[in-house]
Amino acid sequence: MTQNVVVLLDNPEGRSLVRDACIANKIIYPEFVDLVQAEVDQTGKQRKKGLWDQFDDILDRIEFGD
């Protein structure tokens, strides 16, 4: 079975570019990658069962400072 991947995140140069963009935009890189991977894991499925729960779990790990 072929694994779905985001090509940009599948190589060191791409990861570096994405990490730099996350830092510049005050986005937490590991959680960004987890959100993207949650969506990629659902590729090809007609019903994306549990995706919103996964998003909630990932976003709950982020502490927002006021």
PDB file of N, CA, C and O in Angstrom:
ATOM      1  N   MET A   1       0.842  -1.185   0.000  1.00  0.00           N
ATOM      2  CA  MET A   1       0.000   0.000   0.000  1.00  0.00           C
ATOM      3  C   MET A   1       0.884   1.245   0.000  1.00  0.00           C
ATOM      4  O   MET A   1       1.823   1.340   0.791  1.00  0.00           O
ATOM      5  N   THR A   2       0.592   2.185  -0.873  1.00  0.00           N
ATOM      6  CA  THR A   2       1.345   3.426  -0.956  1.00  0.00           C
ATOM      7  C   THR A   2       0.933   4.361   0.173  1.00  0.00           C
ATOM      8  O   THR A   2      -0.251   4.581   0.425  1.00  0.00           O
ATOM      9  N   GLN A   3       1.931   4.898   0.836  1.00  0.00           N
ATOM     10  CA  GLN A   3       1.656   5.839   1.922  1.00  0.00           C
ATOM     11  C   GLN A   3       1.551   7.238   1.336  1.00  0.00           C
ATOM     12  O   GLN A   3       2.395   7.648   0.539  1.00  0.00           O
ATOM     13  N   ASN A   4       0.521   7.964   1.727  1.00  0.00           N
ATOM     14  CA  ASN A   4       0.352   9.344   1.278  1.00  0.00           C
ATOM     15  C   ASN A   4       1.299  10.232   2.074  1.00  0.00           C
ATOM     16  O   ASN A   4       1.335  10.174   3.303  1.00  0.00           O
ATOM     17  N   VAL A   5       2.057  11.044   1.370  1.00  0.00           N
ATOM     18  CA  VAL A   5       2.987  11.961   2.024  1.00  0.00           C
ATOM     19  C   VAL A   5       2.870  13.338   1.401  1.00  0.00           C
ATOM     20  O   VAL A   5       2.437  13.488   0.259  1.00  0.00           O
ATOM     21  N   VAL A   6       3.254  14.318   2.155  1.00  0.00           N
ATOM     22  CA  VAL A   6       3.372  15.675   1.641  1.00  0.00           C
ATOM     23  C   VAL A   6       4.839  15.819   1.242  1.00  0.00           C
ATOM     24  O   VAL A   6       5.727  15.821   2.094  1.00  0.00           O
ATOM     25  N   VAL A   7       5.079  15.937  -0.043  1.00  0.00           N
ATOM     26  CA  VAL A   7       6.441  15.922  -0.568  1.00  0.00           C
ATOM     27  C   VAL A   7       7.298  16.998   0.089  1.00  0.00           C
ATOM     28  O   VAL A   7       8.467  16.756   0.391  1.00  0.00           O
ATOM     29  N   LEU A   8       6.746  18.151   0.309  1.00  0.00           N
ATOM     30  CA  LEU A   8       7.497  19.255   0.914  1.00  0.00           C
ATOM     31  C   LEU A   8       8.016  18.884   2.304  1.00  0.00           C
ATOM     32  O   LEU A   8       9.085  19.336   2.714  1.00  0.00           O
ATOM     33  N   LEU A   9       7.255  18.062   3.023  1.00  0.00           N
ATOM     34  CA  LEU A   9       7.672  17.666   4.371  1.00  0.00           C
ATOM     35  C   LEU A   9       8.472  16.369   4.368  1.00  0.00           C
ATOM     36  O   LEU A   9       8.891  15.893   5.423  1.00  0.00           O
ATOM     37  N   ASP A  10       8.684  15.800   3.190  1.00  0.00           N
ATOM     38  CA  ASP A  10       9.341  14.501   3.092  1.00  0.00           C
ATOM     39  C   ASP A  10      10.840  14.609   2.811  1.00  0.00           C
ATOM     40  O   ASP A  10      11.507  13.598   2.592  1.00  0.00           O
ATOM     41  N   ASN A  11      11.366  15.830   2.818  1.00  0.00           N
ATOM     42  CA  ASN A  11      12.808  15.993   2.607  1.00  0.00           C
ATOM     43  C   ASN A  11      13.312  17.122   3.500  1.00  0.00           C
ATOM     44  O   ASN A  11      12.548  18.021   3.850  1.00  0.00           O
ATOM     45  N   PRO A  12      14.583  17.084   3.869  1.00  0.00           N
ATOM     46  CA  PRO A  12      15.134  18.069   4.809  1.00  0.00           C
ATOM     47  C   PRO A  12      14.979  19.525   4.354  1.00  0.00           C
ATOM     48  O   PRO A  12      14.651  20.393   5.164  1.00  0.00           O
ATOM     49  N   GLU A  13      15.212  19.794   3.076  1.00  0.00           N
ATOM     50  CA  GLU A  13      15.115  21.179   2.587  1.00  0.00           C
ATOM     51  C   GLU A  13      13.677  21.681   2.685  1.00  0.00           C
ATOM     52  O   GLU A  13      13.441  22.818   3.092  1.00  0.00           O
ATOM     53  N   GLY A  14      12.727  20.843   2.316  1.00  0.00           N
ATOM     54  CA  GLY A  14      11.319  21.215   2.399  1.00  0.00           C
ATOM     55  C   GLY A  14      10.883  21.456   3.832  1.00  0.00           C
ATOM     56  O   GLY A  14      10.197  22.433   4.131  1.00  0.00           O
ATOM     57  N   ARG A  15      11.292  20.546   4.722  1.00  0.00           N
ATOM     58  CA  ARG A  15      10.945  20.717   6.137  1.00  0.00           C
ATOM     59  C   ARG A  15      11.510  22.017   6.684  1.00  0.00           C
ATOM     60  O   ARG A  15      10.855  22.712   7.461  1.00  0.00           O
ATOM     61  N   SER A  16      12.735  22.343   6.273  1.00  0.00           N
ATOM     62  CA  SER A  16      13.356  23.586   6.723  1.00  0.00           C
ATOM     63  C   SER A  16      12.568  24.803   6.244  1.00  0.00           C
ATOM     64  O   SER A  16      12.355  25.749   7.003  1.00  0.00           O
ATOM     65  N   LEU A  17      12.140  24.777   4.990  1.00  0.00           N
ATOM     66  CA  LEU A  17      11.343  25.891   4.457  1.00  0.00           C
ATOM     67  C   LEU A  17      10.023  26.039   5.215  1.00  0.00           C
ATOM     68  O   LEU A  17       9.620  27.148   5.565  1.00  0.00           O
ATOM     69  N   VAL A  18       9.361  24.918   5.463  1.00  0.00           N
ATOM     70  CA  VAL A  18       8.089  24.963   6.181  1.00  0.00           C
ATOM     71  C   VAL A  18       8.311  25.422   7.621  1.00  0.00           C
ATOM     72  O   VAL A  18       7.536  26.226   8.140  1.00  0.00           O
ATOM     73  N   ARG A  19       9.350  24.923   8.264  1.00  0.00           N
ATOM     74  CA  ARG A  19       9.652  25.327   9.641  1.00  0.00           C
ATOM     75  C   ARG A  19       9.898  26.827   9.709  1.00  0.00           C
ATOM     76  O   ARG A  19       9.386  27.501  10.603  1.00  0.00           O
ATOM     77  N   ASP A  20      10.679  27.356   8.767  1.00  0.00           N
ATOM     78  CA  ASP A  20      10.956  28.802   8.740  1.00  0.00           C
ATOM     79  C   ASP A  20       9.671  29.605   8.539  1.00  0.00           C
ATOM     80  O   ASP A  20       9.478  30.643   9.171  1.00  0.00           O
ATOM     81  N   ALA A  21       8.796  29.121   7.657  1.00  0.00           N
ATOM     82  CA  ALA A  21       7.520  29.810   7.423  1.00  0.00           C
ATOM     83  C   ALA A  21       6.644  29.760   8.680  1.00  0.00           C
ATOM     84  O   ALA A  21       5.960  30.730   9.005  1.00  0.00           O
ATOM     85  N   CYS A  22       6.670  28.636   9.375  1.00  0.00           N
ATOM     86  CA  CYS A  22       5.900  28.530  10.614  1.00  0.00           C
ATOM     87  C   CYS A  22       6.413  29.522  11.650  1.00  0.00           C
ATOM     88  O   CYS A  22       5.630  30.214  12.301  1.00  0.00           O
ATOM     89  N   ILE A  23       7.719  29.586  11.795  1.00  0.00           N
ATOM     90  CA  ILE A  23       8.307  30.522  12.764  1.00  0.00           C
ATOM     91  C   ILE A  23       7.948  31.954  12.403  1.00  0.00           C
ATOM     92  O   ILE A  23       7.580  32.739  13.276  1.00  0.00           O
ATOM     93  N   ALA A  24       8.052  32.301  11.130  1.00  0.00           N
ATOM     94  CA  ALA A  24       7.752  33.665  10.683  1.00  0.00           C
ATOM     95  C   ALA A  24       6.296  34.037  10.920  1.00  0.00           C
ATOM     96  O   ALA A  24       5.968  35.210  11.095  1.00  0.00           O
ATOM     97  N   ASN A  25       5.425  33.031  10.924  1.00  0.00           N
ATOM     98  CA  ASN A  25       3.991  33.289  11.085  1.00  0.00           C
ATOM     99  C   ASN A  25       3.460  32.870  12.452  1.00  0.00           C
ATOM    100  O   ASN A  25       2.251  32.782  12.665  1.00  0.00           O
ATOM    101  N   LYS A  26       4.394  32.611  13.377  1.00  0.00           N
ATOM    102  CA  LYS A  26       4.050  32.246  14.759  1.00  0.00           C
ATOM    103  C   LYS A  26       3.124  31.025  14.815  1.00  0.00           C
ATOM    104  O   LYS A  26       2.147  30.997  15.564  1.00  0.00           O
ATOM    105  N   ILE A  27       3.461  30.017  13.999  1.00  0.00           N
ATOM    106  CA  ILE A  27       2.739  28.753  13.979  1.00  0.00           C
ATOM    107  C   ILE A  27       3.667  27.697  14.565  1.00  0.00           C
ATOM    108  O   ILE A  27       4.848  27.644  14.223  1.00  0.00           O
ATOM    109  N   ILE A  28       3.144  26.873  15.431  1.00  0.00           N
ATOM    110  CA  ILE A  28       3.952  25.843  16.074  1.00  0.00           C
ATOM    111  C   ILE A  28       4.158  24.696  15.083  1.00  0.00           C
ATOM    112  O   ILE A  28       3.212  24.004  14.709  1.00  0.00           O
ATOM    113  N   TYR A  29       5.405  24.510  14.668  1.00  0.00           N
ATOM    114  CA  TYR A  29       5.739  23.573  13.602  1.00  0.00           C
ATOM    115  C   TYR A  29       5.260  22.137  13.864  1.00  0.00           C
ATOM    116  O   TYR A  29       4.610  21.562  12.991  1.00  0.00           O
ATOM    117  N   PRO A  30       5.550  21.535  15.021  1.00  0.00           N
ATOM    118  CA  PRO A  30       5.121  20.132  15.208  1.00  0.00           C
ATOM    119  C   PRO A  30       3.607  19.947  15.106  1.00  0.00           C
ATOM    120  O   PRO A  30       3.138  18.958  14.543  1.00  0.00           O
ATOM    121  N   GLU A  31       2.856  20.882  15.641  1.00  0.00           N
ATOM    122  CA  GLU A  31       1.400  20.776  15.551  1.00  0.00           C
ATOM    123  C   GLU A  31       0.923  21.005  14.119  1.00  0.00           C
ATOM    124  O   GLU A  31      -0.038  20.376  13.678  1.00  0.00           O
ATOM    125  N   PHE A  32       1.583  21.894  13.396  1.00  0.00           N
ATOM    126  CA  PHE A  32       1.247  22.095  11.982  1.00  0.00           C
ATOM    127  C   PHE A  32       1.439  20.790  11.210  1.00  0.00           C
ATOM    128  O   PHE A  32       0.571  20.384  10.437  1.00  0.00           O
ATOM    129  N   VAL A  33       2.564  20.148  11.422  1.00  0.00           N
ATOM    130  CA  VAL A  33       2.845  18.885  10.735  1.00  0.00           C
ATOM    131  C   VAL A  33       1.801  17.839  11.117  1.00  0.00           C
ATOM    132  O   VAL A  33       1.335  17.092  10.257  1.00  0.00           O
ATOM    133  N   ASP A  34       1.430  17.776  12.391  1.00  0.00           N
ATOM    134  CA  ASP A  34       0.417  16.808  12.831  1.00  0.00           C
ATOM    135  C   ASP A  34      -0.939  17.078  12.184  1.00  0.00           C
ATOM    136  O   ASP A  34      -1.642  16.141  11.805  1.00  0.00           O
ATOM    137  N   LEU A  35      -1.309  18.348  12.057  1.00  0.00           N
ATOM    138  CA  LEU A  35      -2.571  18.693  11.404  1.00  0.00           C
ATOM    139  C   LEU A  35      -2.559  18.278   9.936  1.00  0.00           C
ATOM    140  O   LEU A  35      -3.531  17.716   9.431  1.00  0.00           O
ATOM    141  N   VAL A  36      -1.451  18.558   9.261  1.00  0.00           N
ATOM    142  CA  VAL A  36      -1.331  18.171   7.848  1.00  0.00           C
ATOM    143  C   VAL A  36      -1.379  16.656   7.725  1.00  0.00           C
ATOM    144  O   VAL A  36      -2.061  16.127   6.847  1.00  0.00           O
ATOM    145  N   GLN A  37      -0.663  15.952   8.595  1.00  0.00           N
ATOM    146  CA  GLN A  37      -0.625  14.492   8.521  1.00  0.00           C
ATOM    147  C   GLN A  37      -1.996  13.882   8.801  1.00  0.00           C
ATOM    148  O   GLN A  37      -2.363  12.877   8.193  1.00  0.00           O
ATOM    149  N   ALA A  38      -2.751  14.482   9.715  1.00  0.00           N
ATOM    150  CA  ALA A  38      -4.102  13.988   9.995  1.00  0.00           C
ATOM    151  C   ALA A  38      -4.964  14.064   8.742  1.00  0.00           C
ATOM    152  O   ALA A  38      -5.736  13.147   8.460  1.00  0.00           O
ATOM    153  N   GLU A  39      -4.838  15.141   8.001  1.00  0.00           N
ATOM    154  CA  GLU A  39      -5.590  15.292   6.756  1.00  0.00           C
ATOM    155  C   GLU A  39      -5.085  14.317   5.691  1.00  0.00           C
ATOM    156  O   GLU A  39      -5.884  13.688   4.997  1.00  0.00           O
ATOM    157  N   VAL A  40      -3.787  14.191   5.561  1.00  0.00           N
ATOM    158  CA  VAL A  40      -3.203  13.294   4.563  1.00  0.00           C
ATOM    159  C   VAL A  40      -3.630  11.847   4.835  1.00  0.00           C
ATOM    160  O   VAL A  40      -3.913  11.094   3.903  1.00  0.00           O
ATOM    161  N   ASP A  41      -3.674  11.469   6.100  1.00  0.00           N
ATOM    162  CA  ASP A  41      -4.069  10.105   6.452  1.00  0.00           C
ATOM    163  C   ASP A  41      -5.495   9.789   6.009  1.00  0.00           C
ATOM    164  O   ASP A  41      -5.855   8.620   5.863  1.00  0.00           O
ATOM    165  N   GLN A  42      -6.297  10.811   5.799  1.00  0.00           N
ATOM    166  CA  GLN A  42      -7.684  10.620   5.387  1.00  0.00           C
ATOM    167  C   GLN A  42      -7.856  10.644   3.860  1.00  0.00           C
ATOM    168  O   GLN A  42      -8.967  10.472   3.360  1.00  0.00           O
ATOM    169  N   THR A  43      -6.761  10.856   3.125  1.00  0.00           N
ATOM    170  CA  THR A  43      -6.824  10.945   1.670  1.00  0.00           C
ATOM    171  C   THR A  43      -7.435   9.679   1.083  1.00  0.00           C
ATOM    172  O   THR A  43      -7.048   8.560   1.421  1.00  0.00           O
ATOM    173  N   GLY A  44      -8.388   9.889   0.207  1.00  0.00           N
ATOM    174  CA  GLY A  44      -9.029   8.776  -0.475  1.00  0.00           C
ATOM    175  C   GLY A  44     -10.253   8.222   0.228  1.00  0.00           C
ATOM    176  O   GLY A  44     -10.974   7.393  -0.326  1.00  0.00           O
ATOM    177  N   LYS A  45     -10.480   8.672   1.422  1.00  0.00           N
ATOM    178  CA  LYS A  45     -11.656   8.208   2.160  1.00  0.00           C
ATOM    179  C   LYS A  45     -12.837   9.107   1.834  1.00  0.00           C
ATOM    180  O   LYS A  45     -12.695  10.327   1.760  1.00  0.00           O
ATOM    181  N   GLN A  46     -14.000   8.505   1.638  1.00  0.00           N
ATOM    182  CA  GLN A  46     -15.191   9.308   1.367  1.00  0.00           C
ATOM    183  C   GLN A  46     -15.659  10.018   2.625  1.00  0.00           C
ATOM    184  O   GLN A  46     -16.089  11.170   2.578  1.00  0.00           O
ATOM    185  N   ARG A  47     -15.573   9.325   3.743  1.00  0.00           N
ATOM    186  CA  ARG A  47     -15.959   9.937   5.012  1.00  0.00           C
ATOM    187  C   ARG A  47     -14.705  10.078   5.860  1.00  0.00           C
ATOM    188  O   ARG A  47     -13.988   9.105   6.091  1.00  0.00           O
ATOM    189  N   LYS A  48     -14.456  11.253   6.305  1.00  0.00           N
ATOM    190  CA  LYS A  48     -13.256  11.508   7.100  1.00  0.00           C
ATOM    191  C   LYS A  48     -13.600  11.395   8.584  1.00  0.00           C
ATOM    192  O   LYS A  48     -13.486  12.352   9.350  1.00  0.00           O
ATOM    193  N   LYS A  49     -14.021  10.197   8.956  1.00  0.00           N
ATOM    194  CA  LYS A  49     -14.467   9.933  10.318  1.00  0.00           C
ATOM    195  C   LYS A  49     -13.338  10.192  11.321  1.00  0.00           C
ATOM    196  O   LYS A  49     -12.234   9.664  11.190  1.00  0.00           O
ATOM    197  N   GLY A  50     -13.642  11.004  12.309  1.00  0.00           N
ATOM    198  CA  GLY A  50     -12.706  11.284  13.385  1.00  0.00           C
ATOM    199  C   GLY A  50     -11.733  12.408  13.109  1.00  0.00           C
ATOM    200  O   GLY A  50     -10.932  12.749  13.979  1.00  0.00           O
ATOM    201  N   LEU A  51     -11.777  12.997  11.922  1.00  0.00           N
ATOM    202  CA  LEU A  51     -10.810  14.041  11.590  1.00  0.00           C
ATOM    203  C   LEU A  51     -10.948  15.250  12.504  1.00  0.00           C
ATOM    204  O   LEU A  51      -9.947  15.780  12.984  1.00  0.00           O
ATOM    205  N   TRP A  52     -12.179  15.692  12.750  1.00  0.00           N
ATOM    206  CA  TRP A  52     -12.376  16.861  13.616  1.00  0.00           C
ATOM    207  C   TRP A  52     -11.896  16.563  15.031  1.00  0.00           C
ATOM    208  O   TRP A  52     -11.349  17.443  15.696  1.00  0.00           O
ATOM    209  N   ASP A  53     -12.094  15.333  15.497  1.00  0.00           N
ATOM    210  CA  ASP A  53     -11.600  14.958  16.828  1.00  0.00           C
ATOM    211  C   ASP A  53     -10.080  15.007  16.872  1.00  0.00           C
ATOM    212  O   ASP A  53      -9.495  15.454  17.859  1.00  0.00           O
ATOM    213  N   GLN A  54      -9.435  14.542  15.789  1.00  0.00           N
ATOM    214  CA  GLN A  54      -7.977  14.624  15.717  1.00  0.00           C
ATOM    215  C   GLN A  54      -7.523  16.078  15.733  1.00  0.00           C
ATOM    216  O   GLN A  54      -6.588  16.436  16.449  1.00  0.00           O
ATOM    217  N   PHE A  55      -8.194  16.918  14.937  1.00  0.00           N
ATOM    218  CA  PHE A  55      -7.858  18.343  14.936  1.00  0.00           C
ATOM    219  C   PHE A  55      -7.997  18.934  16.337  1.00  0.00           C
ATOM    220  O   PHE A  55      -7.120  19.664  16.799  1.00  0.00           O
ATOM    221  N   ASP A  56      -9.095  18.616  17.005  1.00  0.00           N
ATOM    222  CA  ASP A  56      -9.313  19.122  18.370  1.00  0.00           C
ATOM    223  C   ASP A  56      -8.194  18.681  19.308  1.00  0.00           C
ATOM    224  O   ASP A  56      -7.690  19.487  20.091  1.00  0.00           O
ATOM    225  N   ASP A  57      -7.802  17.414  19.237  1.00  0.00           N
ATOM    226  CA  ASP A  57      -6.740  16.902  20.097  1.00  0.00           C
ATOM    227  C   ASP A  57      -5.420  17.628  19.846  1.00  0.00           C
ATOM    228  O   ASP A  57      -4.711  17.983  20.787  1.00  0.00           O
ATOM    229  N   ILE A  58      -5.097  17.844  18.585  1.00  0.00           N
ATOM    230  CA  ILE A  58      -3.845  18.528  18.239  1.00  0.00           C
ATOM    231  C   ILE A  58      -3.893  19.980  18.695  1.00  0.00           C
ATOM    232  O   ILE A  58      -2.941  20.478  19.296  1.00  0.00           O
ATOM    233  N   LEU A  59      -4.992  20.653  18.413  1.00  0.00           N
ATOM    234  CA  LEU A  59      -5.100  22.067  18.790  1.00  0.00           C
ATOM    235  C   LEU A  59      -5.155  22.257  20.302  1.00  0.00           C
ATOM    236  O   LEU A  59      -4.728  23.294  20.809  1.00  0.00           O
ATOM    237  N   ASP A  60      -5.674  21.274  21.025  1.00  0.00           N
ATOM    238  CA  ASP A  60      -5.702  21.350  22.486  1.00  0.00           C
ATOM    239  C   ASP A  60      -4.302  21.326  23.085  1.00  0.00           C
ATOM    240  O   ASP A  60      -4.106  21.784  24.210  1.00  0.00           O
ATOM    241  N   ARG A  61      -3.329  20.799  22.351  1.00  0.00           N
ATOM    242  CA  ARG A  61      -1.942  20.753  22.852  1.00  0.00           C
ATOM    243  C   ARG A  61      -1.277  22.117  22.801  1.00  0.00           C
ATOM    244  O   ARG A  61      -0.249  22.326  23.445  1.00  0.00           O
ATOM    245  N   ILE A  62      -1.837  23.034  22.058  1.00  0.00           N
ATOM    246  CA  ILE A  62      -1.247  24.365  21.890  1.00  0.00           C
ATOM    247  C   ILE A  62      -1.756  25.274  22.997  1.00  0.00           C
ATOM    248  O   ILE A  62      -2.961  25.398  23.219  1.00  0.00           O
ATOM    249  N   GLU A  63      -0.822  25.902  23.679  1.00  0.00           N
ATOM    250  CA  GLU A  63      -1.196  26.875  24.708  1.00  0.00           C
ATOM    251  C   GLU A  63      -1.093  28.263  24.107  1.00  0.00           C
ATOM    252  O   GLU A  63      -0.030  28.679  23.645  1.00  0.00           O
ATOM    253  N   PHE A  64      -2.197  28.966  24.119  1.00  0.00           N
ATOM    254  CA  PHE A  64      -2.204  30.321  23.581  1.00  0.00           C
ATOM    255  C   PHE A  64      -2.009  31.315  24.709  1.00  0.00           C
ATOM    256  O   PHE A  64      -2.740  31.296  25.699  1.00  0.00           O
ATOM    257  N   GLY A  65      -1.031  32.173  24.557  1.00  0.00           N
ATOM    258  CA  GLY A  65      -0.807  33.223  25.542  1.00  0.00           C
ATOM    259  C   GLY A  65      -1.571  34.470  25.138  1.00  0.00           C
ATOM    260  O   GLY A  65      -1.585  34.853  23.968  1.00  0.00           O
ATOM    261  N   ASP A  66      -2.194  35.085  26.098  1.00  0.00           N
ATOM    262  CA  ASP A  66      -2.938  36.313  25.818  1.00  0.00           C
ATOM    263  C   ASP A  66      -2.116  37.538  26.106  1.00  0.00           C
ATOM    264  O   ASP A  66      -2.593  38.659  25.924  1.00  0.00           O
TER     265      ASP A  66
END
